[in-house]
Amino acid sequence: MTTSATSRVIGGISPTAPLVQLRETCMHFGSRVALAPTDLIIDHFKAVAVIGANGSGKSTLLKLIAGLEKPTDGEVTVNGSVAFVGQHQHQHQWMPLSVDEVLRMGRYRSLLGRVRREDRSAIEEAAELLDVTDLLKRSFGALSGGQRQRVLVAKAVATQADVLLLDEPITGLDLPSQQVILDVIESHAARGGATLYTTHHLGEARRADRVLLLAGCVLADGMPGDVLVPELLAEAFGGRMVAGDAVVVDEHHHHDVDPQGIAADLSAHLEVHHHHHGHDHHHAEARENDGAASS
């Protein structure tokens, strides 16, 4: 999904204005707290990893920024365009479209629309970046999981959005596809945009410029070396992790739910661990929710 804007960072938005800003933003699903009140600024030239256990609010945060969810309270401001690639990509296997047609969808809303020169240029560049040029004439539904994911990320890249939001973009993919997508995450930020991607894996998070560690609220926000430390990770994951550089041990579900063992009492995490990274003026606060579980 892409949210249009009047100007684009990669096309020249002033880097003095933040691309994304959350002010006292919170999200409830009934009595469940998916995200406690949060203040957050995402600037240009940033690749931001969002890490946390299942149900910690990672997908919720991305959907709020993408405009797919409306906050229960607070504000979400995006100064630019947004492209979002969610989970559950298996649902697209049935699509009777070629890869080229899927990529064209990133440039306009109707497949019957006219492909302009700039559209074709953006599609070709995105296809090359994601290494899917040789797949353009193939049926999208016949591709492997890694190929489909690369095509969907290429579709998002073809929009030339300022903010690229990827929800667990490389989970379960083959190593070559993982590497291609991680390279694109970094290159998008290097070109002046911002990329936010959720992950369970420490190695993926360490590649980012900045890490947000979630557990229903923002436990920590800063450089990977400051956030991905044993004491903070133990708090976020309830001790369920492998020592060293291995992946975090976590049951892999695809929804923000309310699992046991992940900050069962959200108030225990309130107003703790405020990390800062360079000129990212982040301030994360969570207010007491009596016995509310994170989600």
C-alpha positions as CSV (number, residue, x, y, z in Angstrom):
1,M,0.0,0.0,0.0
2,T,1.3,3.5,-0.8
3,T,0.3,6.8,0.7
4,S,0.9,9.7,-1.6
5,A,2.4,13.0,-0.6
6,T,3.1,16.3,-2.3
7,S,6.8,15.9,-2.2
8,R,9.4,13.1,-1.9
9,V,12.6,12.8,0.1
10,I,14.5,11.0,-2.6
11,G,13.3,13.7,-5.0
12,G,14.5,16.5,-2.7
13,I,12.5,17.0,0.6
14,S,14.6,19.0,3.0
15,P,16.3,16.7,5.4
16,T,15.6,19.1,8.3
17,A,12.0,17.9,8.5
18,P,11.5,14.4,10.0
19,L,9.9,11.9,7.7
20,V,7.8,10.3,10.5
21,Q,6.7,11.6,13.8
22,L,4.6,10.0,16.5
23,R,3.2,12.1,19.4
24,E,1.8,10.3,22.4
25,T,0.6,7.6,19.9
26,C,-1.0,4.5,21.4
27,M,-3.0,1.6,20.1
28,H,-5.6,-0.5,21.9
29,F,-7.6,-3.4,20.7
30,G,-10.4,-3.5,23.2
31,S,-8.8,-3.8,26.6
32,R,-5.5,-5.0,25.0
33,V,-2.6,-2.5,24.7
34,A,-0.8,-3.1,21.4
35,L,1.4,0.0,21.8
36,A,1.6,2.2,24.9
37,P,1.9,6.0,24.4
38,T,4.9,6.6,22.3
39,D,6.8,9.7,21.0
40,L,9.1,8.9,18.0
41,I,10.9,10.7,15.3
42,I,12.3,9.0,12.2
43,D,14.7,11.1,10.1
44,H,16.1,10.8,6.6
45,F,19.0,8.5,5.8
46,K,18.0,6.0,8.4
47,A,17.6,2.2,8.3
48,V,15.7,1.3,11.4
49,A,15.3,-2.2,12.7
50,V,12.2,-2.9,14.9
51,I,12.9,-5.9,17.1
52,G,10.9,-7.6,19.8
53,A,9.1,-10.8,20.7
54,N,5.8,-11.8,19.1
55,G,3.0,-9.5,20.3
56,S,5.4,-6.7,21.2
57,G,3.8,-4.2,18.8
58,K,6.2,-4.4,15.8
59,S,3.5,-4.9,13.1
60,T,1.2,-2.5,14.9
61,L,3.8,0.3,14.7
62,L,4.4,-0.2,11.0
63,K,0.7,-0.3,10.3
64,L,0.1,3.0,12.2
65,I,2.9,4.7,10.1
66,A,1.4,3.2,6.9
67,G,-2.0,4.5,7.8
68,L,-3.5,0.9,7.8
69,E,-4.5,1.4,11.5
70,K,-5.7,4.6,13.2
71,P,-4.2,5.2,16.6
72,T,-6.5,5.0,19.6
73,D,-4.9,8.3,20.8
74,G,-2.2,10.6,19.8
75,E,-0.9,11.6,16.3
76,V,1.1,10.0,13.5
77,T,2.6,12.4,10.9
78,V,4.3,11.3,7.8
79,N,6.1,14.0,5.7
80,G,6.4,12.0,2.5
81,S,5.1,8.9,0.8
82,V,5.0,5.4,2.3
83,A,5.3,2.0,0.7
84,F,4.4,-1.0,2.9
85,V,5.1,-4.7,2.4
86,G,3.3,-6.9,5.0
87,Q,3.4,-10.5,5.9
88,H,1.3,-13.4,4.7
89,Q,2.6,-13.2,1.1
90,H,1.4,-16.7,0.5
91,Q,-2.0,-15.2,-0.1
92,H,-0.7,-13.7,-3.4
93,Q,0.2,-17.1,-5.0
94,W,-3.1,-17.3,-6.8
95,M,-2.7,-14.0,-8.7
96,P,-3.0,-14.5,-12.4
97,L,-0.4,-11.8,-13.1
98,S,3.0,-11.7,-14.6
99,V,5.9,-10.3,-12.5
100,D,5.9,-7.2,-14.7
101,E,2.2,-6.6,-14.1
102,V,2.8,-6.8,-10.4
103,L,5.6,-4.3,-10.5
104,R,3.4,-2.0,-12.7
105,M,0.9,-2.0,-9.8
106,G,3.5,-0.1,-7.8
107,R,3.3,2.8,-10.3
108,Y,-0.5,3.3,-10.7
109,R,-3.7,1.9,-9.4
110,S,-5.1,0.3,-12.6
111,L,-3.4,-2.3,-14.7
112,L,-5.2,-0.6,-17.7
113,G,-3.4,2.7,-17.0
114,R,-0.7,4.0,-19.4
115,V,2.9,3.1,-18.5
116,R,4.9,6.3,-18.8
117,R,8.6,6.5,-19.5
118,E,9.3,7.4,-15.9
119,D,7.2,4.5,-14.7
120,R,9.1,2.0,-16.9
121,S,12.4,3.5,-15.7
122,A,11.4,3.1,-12.0
123,I,10.2,-0.5,-12.6
124,E,13.4,-1.5,-14.4
125,E,15.5,0.0,-11.7
126,A,13.6,-1.7,-8.9
127,A,13.7,-5.0,-10.8
128,E,17.4,-4.8,-11.1
129,L,17.9,-3.9,-7.5
130,L,15.9,-6.9,-6.3
131,D,17.4,-9.2,-9.0
132,V,14.1,-10.1,-10.6
133,T,14.7,-8.7,-14.1
134,D,14.9,-12.2,-15.5
135,L,11.5,-13.0,-13.9
136,L,9.4,-10.2,-15.5
137,K,7.5,-12.5,-18.0
138,R,6.9,-15.3,-15.5
139,S,3.7,-15.8,-13.6
140,F,3.9,-14.3,-10.1
141,G,2.0,-17.3,-8.6
142,A,4.5,-19.8,-10.0
143,L,7.5,-18.2,-8.2
144,S,9.3,-19.5,-5.1
145,G,8.7,-17.8,-1.8
146,G,12.0,-15.9,-2.0
147,Q,11.3,-14.8,-5.6
148,R,7.8,-13.6,-4.7
149,Q,9.1,-11.6,-1.7
150,R,11.8,-10.0,-3.9
151,V,9.1,-9.0,-6.4
152,L,6.9,-7.5,-3.7
153,V,9.8,-5.5,-2.3
154,A,10.6,-4.4,-5.8
155,K,7.0,-3.3,-6.3
156,A,7.4,-1.1,-3.1
157,V,10.8,0.2,-4.3
158,A,9.2,1.1,-7.7
159,T,6.9,3.5,-6.0
160,Q,10.0,5.6,-5.1
161,A,8.4,6.3,-1.7
162,D,10.2,8.2,1.0
163,V,9.4,5.7,3.8
164,L,9.8,2.0,3.1
165,L,8.0,-0.3,5.7
166,L,8.8,-4.0,5.6
167,D,7.2,-6.4,8.1
168,E,9.6,-9.3,8.6
169,P,10.8,-9.1,5.0
170,I,13.4,-11.9,5.0
171,T,11.9,-14.4,7.5
172,G,12.0,-17.9,6.0
173,L,13.8,-16.8,2.7
174,D,16.8,-18.4,1.1
175,L,20.1,-16.7,1.8
176,P,20.5,-15.0,-1.5
177,S,17.1,-13.4,-1.2
178,Q,17.8,-12.3,2.3
179,Q,21.0,-10.6,1.2
180,V,19.4,-8.8,-1.7
181,I,16.6,-7.4,0.5
182,L,19.0,-6.3,3.2
183,D,21.1,-4.5,0.7
184,V,18.0,-2.7,-0.6
185,I,17.1,-1.7,2.9
186,E,20.5,-0.1,3.3
187,S,20.6,1.5,-0.1
188,H,17.1,3.1,0.3
189,A,18.3,4.8,3.5
190,A,21.6,5.8,1.8
191,R,19.6,7.6,-0.9
192,G,17.9,9.8,1.6
193,G,14.8,7.8,2.5
194,A,14.0,5.9,5.7
195,T,13.4,2.2,6.0
196,L,11.7,0.5,9.0
197,Y,11.8,-3.3,9.0
198,T,10.7,-5.7,11.7
199,T,12.8,-8.7,12.6
200,H,13.3,-11.4,15.3
201,H,17.0,-11.8,14.4
202,L,19.9,-10.1,16.0
203,G,22.1,-10.3,13.0
204,E,19.6,-8.5,10.8
205,A,19.0,-5.8,13.5
206,R,22.8,-5.2,13.8
207,R,22.9,-4.0,10.2
208,A,20.6,-1.1,10.9
209,D,21.6,2.5,11.7
210,R,19.2,2.4,14.6
211,V,17.2,-0.2,16.6
212,L,13.8,0.1,18.3
213,L,13.3,-2.6,20.9
214,L,9.7,-3.1,21.7
215,A,7.7,-4.9,24.3
216,G,4.3,-3.2,24.0
217,C,6.2,0.0,24.5
218,V,9.6,1.2,23.4
219,L,12.1,-0.3,25.8
220,A,15.1,1.2,24.0
221,D,16.0,3.2,21.0
222,G,19.5,3.8,19.7
223,M,22.5,2.4,17.9
224,P,22.6,-1.4,17.6
225,G,25.5,-1.6,20.0
226,D,23.6,0.3,22.7
227,V,20.3,-1.5,22.3
228,L,21.2,-5.1,21.5
229,V,22.7,-5.8,24.8
230,P,21.9,-8.8,27.1
231,E,20.1,-7.0,29.8
232,L,17.7,-5.2,27.4
233,L,17.2,-8.3,25.3
234,A,16.5,-10.4,28.3
235,E,13.8,-7.9,29.4
236,A,12.2,-7.8,26.0
237,F,12.3,-11.5,25.3
238,G,11.9,-12.9,28.8
239,G,15.3,-14.6,28.6
240,R,14.3,-16.6,25.5
241,M,17.4,-16.1,23.4
242,V,20.6,-17.8,22.3
243,A,23.9,-16.4,23.5
244,G,26.2,-14.7,21.1
245,D,25.3,-13.8,17.6
246,A,22.6,-16.4,17.1
247,V,19.0,-15.6,16.3
248,V,16.5,-14.8,19.0
249,V,14.5,-17.8,20.0
250,D,10.8,-16.9,19.5
251,E,7.7,-18.7,18.3
252,H,7.1,-17.4,14.8
253,H,3.5,-16.1,14.4
254,H,2.3,-13.4,12.1
255,H,0.0,-11.3,14.3
256,D,0.4,-8.9,17.1
257,V,-1.2,-11.0,19.8
258,D,-1.1,-11.2,23.6
259,P,1.3,-14.1,24.3
260,Q,2.2,-15.2,27.8
261,G,5.7,-14.4,28.9
262,I,6.1,-11.1,27.0
263,A,5.7,-8.3,29.5
264,A,2.6,-9.7,31.1
265,D,2.5,-6.6,33.3
266,L,3.2,-3.7,31.0
267,S,3.6,-1.3,33.9
268,A,6.8,-3.0,34.8
269,H,8.4,-1.5,31.7
270,L,7.2,2.0,32.0
271,E,9.5,5.0,31.7
272,V,12.7,2.9,31.4
273,H,15.6,2.7,29.0
274,H,15.6,5.9,26.9
275,H,18.4,5.6,24.4
276,H,19.3,8.2,21.8
277,H,21.0,7.9,18.4
278,G,22.8,10.9,16.8
279,H,20.3,13.5,15.8
280,D,17.3,11.2,16.2
281,H,15.3,13.1,18.8
282,H,13.4,10.1,20.1
283,H,11.6,10.1,23.4
284,A,9.6,7.0,24.3
285,E,7.3,7.0,27.3
286,A,4.7,4.4,28.4
287,R,2.0,5.2,31.0
288,E,0.7,2.7,33.5
289,N,-2.0,0.4,32.4
290,D,-3.1,-1.7,35.4
291,G,-2.1,-5.2,34.6
292,A,-2.4,-4.6,30.8
293,A,-0.6,-7.1,28.7
294,S,1.5,-6.0,25.7
295,S,0.4,-7.0,22.3
